[in-house]
């Protein structure tokens, strides 16, 4: 498709009269129609289209419809119907009252186009600039960041269903890509065995054992056939075949000429595929919560006399640690010029490395640092932990409570390791409380150790406790609103890229709604203290 840019439409006079009469001042659609829509030019999206082809619909209209859809948590069909029938949507886009809209399938096409051209955040980024011009977004203000578990929409599979479904999808892909080879190679009996989705919950133990044995053998046999030189080029490189190969490597092994399940010791949620229907989804655990899917990272403003606006929202792997995700958050915010001066986070984001990284771009990372000590000495009644040791990290010298010193060595990752002389430690009176091995005492300091020590000292102050109680908790309300109003807890699509795109448009919708209410003079109510209401009779 090609884009022939047209200038922004003026507001129709009859629509303007109806909008002023019927739309409330706090309506986000009124904000867009009166103050935002004319700012956007279709020519800014020429890079998303080919120079030749069928004329495309105005991309500005399509992007705003995606934002409206996310704001109201609608399906594609319902969003297309709303554009055709609703006055407020037409008011926002300056459409005539009799505009027929477009077929709902267009929305799927524009999502694919945005993902393909790496333009998922185009509207989100542009809207932040507009909100700054409207005076509701502050530079270098206060923000808070947190994450949310997001579940895959695919059905959860047990181990047996996983391998059967993986083989079934590979067979279907081979039949579609190479029908002649498939008819000549794949046994006809597989049509009954792998013709329908696997449901193992009602099978007997004997049937489960048989299915496990037969599926393992069949998958291995198919992979061998695909590796033969006579196999048509490209079949062994199909994504479903690559997934079959990966799952069989992760789940099966040959033992006594039989393919059986591996004995898994521990669990590698980082690489193990959980379902072939959503191969990017990963199993993860946070305290008592386990899920298969992704993780949503959200940052919102918390400045006085300003609305709470989302400055970054991103869908990441569920196994990515919050300390790792913080670097990507800061990078995106720096590109948007929305880095905070203060960022309130929970303990999962605080480490020596993240504290140092935040300081490099003049950001104060405020959150509780872990004080847990995993060393064996911490488990002793009178053990000597690392705390009494004096560390001079610049000189890389450590001094123990008995006065002995050790010179440190710096690793490539910035870690400094100290090893005290074994003979000196062997004759020390403190050895039973200090050393657990046969050699001398060893210490390790991670990158940012000094910043971490300072953070632990600061979190004991009353000023830190008051600020943290005041500003940190509100982000939980933001995450709750995303779940309740936008259904963000469960992915709508298959694949992280499209779900990340959806999250960005949810962020656009939230910012539009909050800005419209704020500019109309509507303020969020103060938190309710139910106990005080009961005791005072208020």
N, C-alpha and C positions, 0 to 999 in steps of 0.2 A: 504494500500500500504506500501511497505517496501523500505528502501533506502540502496543501495549497493554502498557506496562512491567510486568514481573514481577520480584519480588525475586530476588537471586542464589540459585542452587540450593545446598543443603548437600551436602557430600561423602557419597555413599552409603557405608554401613558396609562392605559387601562389597568395594567398589572401594578404600576406604581401606586395608583389610587387604592386598589384592593389591598395591597401589601401594607400600606400605611394605616389602613382601617382595621385590618384583621390580624396582622402579625404582632405579637407582643414585642416590646422593646428588647427583651433579653433573648429573643430567638437568634440562634447562630445563623440561620438562613437570611435573616434581615441584615445582620452584620456583613455577610458576604456580599449580598446584593447591593448594599449601599456604600460599602467602604473597601471591599477587597477585590471583587470580581474584575473591575476595570483595571487593576494593577497587573493582571496576567495577560501575556501575549502568546498566542499559539505559535508564533515564529520561534519562541524560545525552546520548542520541542522538535525542531526540524531534524535533530540528530537521531531521533527515534524511528525515522521513517526512511524509506528508499526514495531516490530522486524520481523514480517512475512508478506507475502503477495506478490502481483504482484510488480515487480521492478518499482520504480518511476523514472520519468525524473529528470535530475540534478536540484536541487533546486536553485543553483546559477543562472543558465540560466533563470529559471522561474521568479525569483525575478527581474533580470535585465530587462526582457521583460515587466514586470509590470511597471517598472520605465520608459522604453521607451514609453509604451502606455500612461502613465500619462504625459510625457514630450510633446507628440505630440497630446494629447487629442483624442485618437483613440478608436474605439469599439474593443471588443474582436476579432471579425472576421477580422477586418482590421489589428490588431496587429499580428495575426497569419499569415496573408498574407504577411505583411512586413517582418517577420522573414524568410519566404520562398524565397522572391523575392529581398530583398534589400541587397546590398553589405555592407553598413555601419553597419547594425545590425549584420551581420555575422562576420564582422571584429571585432566588439566589443566583441563577444562571441567566437572567434577563431573557427568558424564553417566552414566546407568545403563548397566550392561554390555550390555543388550539394545537400546540406543538405535540407531535406524536411520539417523540423520543426515539428509541432504537431497540433492536432485539437484544435480549438479555445476554446472548452469547458473545456480544462485543466486549463485555467486561472481562471475560476469560482471556480474550485476545490481548487486551491492553495490559493485563497482569503479566502475561508471558512476555510481552514486548518490554515492559519495564525491567523485568528480571534479566532478560537477554542482553539488554543494553546497560546493565549495572546502574539503572536510574531509579531504584526503589525509593530512595530518600529524597527525590527531587522536590516533591511538594512539601514534605516535612521541613526540609531545610529552608525552602523559600518562605514558608509561612512564618518561621521563627524570625526572619528578617522583617517581615511585615508587622509582626507583633512588637518588635523592638521599635519600629517607626510609630506605632500606635501608643507607645509609652507604657506598655504593660510588662515588658521583659527587661530586666536590669542586667547590665554587664557586671561581671565579677561580684555576684551576689552570694546568697546562701542557697545551698541545694542539699538534697538527701537522696541516697541511692540504696536500692534493695533489689532482690531477685525473687522470682516466683517460679515454682514448678509448673510446667506445661505438659499435658499428657498428649500422646499421639492419638489420632482418631482411629487408628487401625486396631483390630481386635487383638487382645493379648493371647499369645500362643504358649502352650507348654513346649517342652523340648521335642517331643515326638511330632506335634503339629508343625513346629518350625521347619523340620527337615522335609516333611511331606509337602508342605506348601511351597517351599523353595524349589523342590523338584518339579512340582506341578506347574509353577510359573515358568520355569526354564523350558519345559516341554512345550507349553503354549507359545513361547517366544520362538522356539525352533520351528514349530509348525508354520507360524506366520512368515518367518524369514526364509526358510528353506523347505517348502512343502514336499518337493520331490525327494530330497534326501531324508526327510522325516518319515515319509511313507515307506521308503526302502529300508530304514534302519530301526525305527522305534517299533517295538512289538505291539500288535493290535490289542493285546490284553491290557495295555496301559491305559486305554480309553476308559475302562471301568475303574481301574485302580486310582488313576490320577485325574479323572474327569471332573470331580467335584471337590470343593474345599474340604480340608481335613478337620474333623471334629472327633476328638479322641475321648471325650468325657464319658461316653456310654459304652466304651469297649471293655471287654473282659481283660484280665491280665494276660491270658494266652493270646488274645487278638493283638494286644499292644506289643507283646514280644515278637509276634510274627510280623506285624507292620514295621517295627523297628528294624528287624533283620532284613526284610525284603527291600525296604526303602534305601537302607544303607548300601545294599548290594546293587540295586538298580541305579542309584546315583553315581556310584563308582564306575559301573559299566558304561554309563552314558558319557562320563568324562573321558574314559579311555577311547570311546568311539570318536569323540570330537577331536582328540589329539592325533588321530590317524591322518596321514598325508593326503588321503583321498577325500577328506571332508571339505566341502565348499568353503572358500575363503570368506572369513568374516563371521561364521557361525560361532566359532569358539570365542569370539570377542564380544558377543552380545552381553549387555549389562546383566541380564538374568542368568546367563551362564557363568559370568564372573562371580556373581553372588552365590551360585551353587557351589563353585569351587571354594569360595571363602567359607561358607557354612560347613561344607564337608571337612575342611581342614580344622575348623574350630570344634566341631561336634563329634566327628567319627575318626576311627583308626582301624587298621587291619590287625586282627589278632587270630592266629590259627586259621588263616585263609577265610576269615569271616569279618565283615565290617560291623563294628559295634560302637556304642557310644564311648567317648573318652571319659575317663574318671577325672572330673574337673576338681582341681584343688584350688580353692579360692575362686574369685570371680573377677574377670577383667571386663568391666563395663565400658571401658574406653573403646575397645575394638569389636567386641562380640555383637553380631547382628541379633536383634530381638525378634524381628518380623520381616519377612521379605516384602511385605506390602508397604513398609516405611523403613527402608534400610538405614536411614540416618538416625532414627530414634535409638536412644541408648537408655539402659537401665541405670538408675542413680539412686542414691540414698542420702538423706539429710536428717540426722538424728533418727527419729522413729518413722519418718516418712520415706516410702519408696515409690518410684514411678518409672514409667517408660515414656520417653519423649524428649523434651528440650527444656531450656531454662530461659526465662524472660528477665532481662536487665532493664530497670527503669530508674531514671533520674528526673526529679522534679524540683522546681524552685520553691523556696520558703522565705521570701522576703516580705517584710512588713509593708502594708499598703499596696500589695501587688497580688494578682491572682496566682495560684499554684499551677504552673505550666510545665509540661513535660519537655525537657531539653534533650533527652536521649532515650530511645526505646529500641531494644535489639533482642532478637531471638538467637541464642547461642546453644552449643551442645550442653546437655544436662550434666556432663562429667567435667566441664570446664570450671575450675575453681574461681570463686569470686575475686581472689587476689589476682588471678591471671586476667579475668575479664575487665578489671579496672583500667588496665592500660589501653584497651580498645575503646572504652567509654571516654577516657580523657582525650584520646586521639580524635575521635569523632567530634567531641565538643570543642576542641581547639579549632578544627576546621570550620565549625559553625560560629566561632567566636562567642561561645556561651559557657566557657570554663568558669567555675565558681571560685570565689575566694575562700569559702568554707564548704566542706562536704561532710555531712553526717552519715555514717555508715554503721553497720553492726560488726561484730567481731570477725566475721568471715572475710572481710575486706582488709583487715589491718595486719600488716606484717612490716618487717624492717624495709623490705624492698618497695612496698607501696607507699610507705611514709616518705622515703627518700625521693621516689618518683614524683609524688605530689608536690614536694617542696621545690623541685626543679622548675615547675611552672607556677610557682607562687600560690599554691593551694594548700590550705590547712585541712588535712584529713583527720576528722574527729570521730573516734570510735573506740570502744574498749579493746585493748590488746590482751591477748591470752596470757595468763600468768601461770598456766600449767607447766610443770617441769617434768619431762618424761624420763629424766635420768634415774638410775638405780638409787643414787644417794637421796633423792627426794622421797623415796619410799621407806627410808630408814627413820627410826625414831629421832636420832640425833645426827643424821647424815649431813655432810658438808656439801651443799649444792654449789652452783656456779656463782651465786650472789656474793659470797664473801671474797671472791677473787678480784684483784684489781687489774683491769685491762687497759692498756695503753695501745689503742688500735692504730694510731699513727706510727708509733715505733714498733708495733706488733710484738709487744712484750706483755706477758701475764705474770702476776705475782700472787702466790698462794697465801693462805692465812699464816703459814709457818715461815714465810719470807723467801721461799725458793722462787726462782724465775724461770721462764721458758720462752724461747723465741718462736714466734708463729710463722707459719708458711701459708701464703695466699694461693688458693686454687683459682682456676679459670673463671668460676662463677662468682668470685668475690668472697667466698667462704674462707675464714682464717682458722687454721687448726694449730693448737698448742699441745706439745707433748713434754711433760716434765720428766726429769732424769729418774730412771727406775731405781738406781742405787740410792739417791737422795730420798725418794719416797719410801724405799724399803726400810730405812732406819727412822722414819718420822713417827712420832707418837700419835699423830692424827690419822695415820694410814687406815686403821679399821673403819673410821667414819668417812674417809675420803676416797679410797681406791677399792674397786671391786675386782679387778683382775690381778695378774701377776706382775705387770709392768707398772710404770708410773702413771700419774693422773693425766687424762686427756681432756681438753676442752675444745669446743667448736663454736664459733660465732658466725652467724649468717650475715649476708649483706644488710646494711642498715641497722646493725645491732645498737649503735648509739641512739638512733632515732627511736627504736623500740623501747629502750630503757627509759628515755625521756617521756614517751607516751604512757608507759606504765606508771611513772611518777605523777604525771598530770591527771590521770584518771582517778586518782585518789583525792583530788582537790574538790571542794564544794562547788567552785565555779564550773568545773567540768560537768559535775553531776546535774546541776541546774540547767545548763545549756543543753545537755544531752536529753534530759527529760522534756525540755520545751520543744526541741526541734526535730528529734529523731522519729518519734512515734507516728507523725502524720503520714509518713510514706506507707504505712500499713493500710491506712484508709484509701490511699491512691490505688494500691494493689487490689483491695477489696472492691473498689468501684470498677476496675477493669474486669474483674471476674463477674460481678453481678450484672453490670450494664452492658458489657461487650462480649461476654462468653470467652474470655481470653484463656481460661483454664485449660480448654481442650482445643487443639489445633483444628482448623477448618479444612486444611488441605493436606496433601501428601508432599513431603519435601520441605526442608527448612527454608529454602529461598522464598517460596510463596508465602509461607507462614510469617517469615520476617517482614515481607512486604505488607501483609495484613496488619501486623503489629504497628508498623509505621503509620498506616492510615488510621488505625485506632488512636494513635498519638495525635494525629492531625485533628480527628473528631473531638477528642477531649479538649485540646487547646482552643478549638473554635467555640465549643460550648462554654468553657470557663471564661474565655475572654468576653464573649457576648454578655454573659450575666454580670461580669465585673463592670464593663462599660455602661451597662444599664443601671448601675447602682445597687445591684443585688449582691449581698455579702453572705458568705457561708455562716451558719449559726455557730455560736460558741459551743464547745464541748459540753455535754450534759453531765452533771454530777448527780446521779440518781440517789445516792445516799444522802447528799445535802438536801435534795428536794423532799425526801421522806421526812428527814429530821426537822426541817424548817416549815414543812407544809406548803412549800412553794409549788 
